[in-house]
Amino acid sequence: MDQVHVIRHKHYKEGHGIRRIAREMGLDRKTVRKYLEEAEPVRKETAPRGRPVLEIVGPRIEELLAEWRPRTTAKQRITSPLLHRQLIAEGYECGERTVRGYLSEKRRQAKEVYVPLVHRPGDSAQVDFFEVTVEEAGVMRKAWKLLVRLMHSGRDFIHLYDRCDQLSFLDGHVRAFAYFGGVPQRMVYDNLSAAIKRRGGMLHGRELTDAFRALASHYLFEACFARPGEGHDKGGVESRGKGIRLAHLTPVPRGTDLESIAAAVMVDIEAMAQSKPRRDGKTSAELFDADRAALNPLPARPYDVRAPRPVSISHSSTATIDGALYSLPERWARLDGMAYVGVRDIRFVCRGEEIQRERAVRKGRAVYYRDYVRELSRKPQALRQVAPELMAELGQPYTRLWSLLERTHGVQKACRVLAGVLGAIDDHGEEIVTDALSDALARGRMDLLAIRQRLPVEPLLLDGLVPARLRQVHVEAGRAADFDHLLTGGAR
């Protein structure tokens, strides 16, 4: 370039002719004339350069690729040194650089071209799960982050779950739609099993799972799916999921439970969204307002994310759901019921009654010995084995009573006295017995007689023990005269 500058300076500034410049600089006059016409001369080819070696080995390379491709994997792939070695063994004369250039050009041509997309307000959102690590109640553990991203405004919603399952997937949608205040026209996904039951190819579409189809029908959005193995079809959520993990989940967040950790992360995400400048000059709030104005309205009630499952209650009044054992009221033993499984809890229903249980981990136990009060009142030896757990459930003043009984009478006799207290709970209800026990302990008494003096003479039939359909039935008292009238053959 320095030589070009000197030539052009001599001619245009100093007024030297082409012949003189060529003589002084030892160049051909055609070269000088070309540099005077173009400040940055480029090489011009009248025809493509010949590639005689590739014309010979190219067809054989294609044959080898077609022959070996069925016997390759992602990690055991065809390389240029391998092809070059095979060509040399077959008698071809070529360099490895020639083979490498041929493969490189072939891969370049095979790669797809990415199309710059336009994301309109309220049109689409992308969804995906990401594995993360959190510190819950002082314990480092794995969790799953569900991310829903509005593509026009870039507004994100995340929530953390114990499992990467269908219930978590559906629950995340309900929470995200409530957070956004509406429903996008389209939701874009991977080909995940929580949404797709069967994939029929490009022409036949996909068969959705029953639960996901019900969710889509409830909120009236269009479900769209990326091509199999092409996660970049929803590259917005893919890249943002990694970005949130680095920007908002590093260092590993702490909290008492996943709900509080997720809430804290969302506060951090919202704060950054408000402060981050946009290239187009618009604020995040303005774009989000445009998104919300174009979203479909929410239905009158949110979708109930629960999976109904029939359960057989065992002789020990327990049921197993997803490998976890749950205790149920002892009066349900050997009956059939229904379990409505949610993300964080399960609602059990049997003969018109229902109870709620927190969802346990797989192979875990959610046994509450309150469910076995009547049986434990009859079995002091069984009570002896579970007394600490039962006292922890009942709390005060039962914990204090158990401590006093253990110190005064020993474990064996203490269990017999405690069994009598449980029998009183079965007869009169926990609230009444708790008041009577508190009064007895306040007077320095811890015997059954002191407790029974404070109890009603007749046991009370609590509303909670009466089936709902029988609570409104009024039974009139019978009279002896009515029976005499029937015996004489009268009718009423």
Secondary structure, DSSP 8 states (H G I E B T S, - for coil): -HHHHHHHHHHHTS---HHHHHHHHT--HHHHHHHHH-SS-----SS----HHHHHHHHHHHHHHHHHGGG--SSS---HHHHHHHHHHTT----HHHHHHHHHHHHHHHS---------TTTEEEEEEEEEEEEETTEEEEEEEEEEEETTT--EEEEEES--SHHHHHHHHHHHHHHHTSB-SEEEE---TTTEEEE-HHHH-EEE-HHHHHHHHHHT-EEEE--TT-GGGGHHHHHHHHHHHHHTS-S--EESSHHHHHHHHHHHHHHHHHHS--TTS--HHHHHHHHHHHSB---SS-----EEEEEE--TTSEEEETTEEEE--GGGTT-EEEEEE-SSEEEEEETTEEEEEE---TT-EE--GGGGHHHHHH-HHHHHHHHHHHHHHH-TTHHHHHHHHHHHH-HHHHHHHHHHHHHHHHHH-HHHHHHHHHHHHHTT--SHHHHHTTS-SS----GGGS-GGGTT-------HHHHHHHHTT---
